[in-house]
Amino acid sequence: MNSKLPEIAIQIKEYRVKLGDKIKVAREKKGYSTADLAEIMKIKPSTISNIEKGKFSITVDYLVHFSILLDCEFIVAEKYKN
C-alpha cells in the first residue's frame, strides 16, 4: 500500500476547501446569493453551499460553469495560493 495515500487525501480535502472559498468570494463579488447562482446553474442552493464549504467534489464541468458565470479562474495549486 502506498504510504502517500493518506497525505494526498488530506491535500485534496484542503484544496477543495480553498477552491470553495474562492468560489464563494467570486460569487459574492458578482452579487449573487447562493439561491441566485443555484437557479442559474439549475442545481440546489445546498449544493452551492456544500461546494463552497469544500464538502462536495465538483466536476470539471461545474468548475468551467463557475468560471464562466463568475468571470474568474479557479486554479489554486502551488500549495493553495491565496
N, C-alpha and C positions, 0 to 999 in steps of 0.2 A: 504494500500500500504506500502511496506517495505521502510523505510527511508534510509536504507543502499544501495539501488539500485544505486543511482547516484554516490556514493562513489566507489562502485565496478566497475562501468563503467569507471570511471576515472583511477582506478588502472589497469584495463585491457588494456586501451589505453597506459598507461605508460609502462606496461610490454611489449606490442607489440613493442614499440619504442626501448626499451632496447634490446629485442631479435633481432630486425632488425639491431641494431648497432653491436651486437655480430656476426651475420651472415656476415655483411659487413667486419668486421675485419678478420674473418676466411677466407672469400673469397679472400681478398687482400693478406693475408699471404700465401695462396696457389698459388698466382699469376694469378688468374682468373679475367677476366673482367666480367662485368655483361652479356655481349653478350656470352662469353665463357660458363659461368655457365648456362645461359638460354638454349643454344644449347644442352648441356649435359643433362639438365633436361627436354628438349623438351617443354619449355614454352617461353613466350615472355620476352625479356630483360626488358621491362617496368614492368612486374610482379615482377622480381627480385628487381628492383629499388623500387617499391611500398612496397614490403616486408621489404626491408632494411630501409625504412622511417617509418615503422610502420603503413602504410596506408592500408595494406592488411592482413586480418586474415587468417593465414595458418592452414592447417590441420595437424594432427599428421603425416600423410604420407609424407607431404612436410618436416616437421621437421626431420623425420628419414632420408629422402633423403639428406637433407643438412648435417646432422650429418655424414652420410657415406661418401659423396663426399668431405666434408671439414675436415674430421677426427677430429671432435670437438663435445663436448657435449654442449647443449644449455639450460640447466636448470638454470634459473636466479631468482628463488623465493627468499625468505628471504630478503624481501624489496629490490629486484632488485640489487643483488650482482654486483660488478664491474667485 
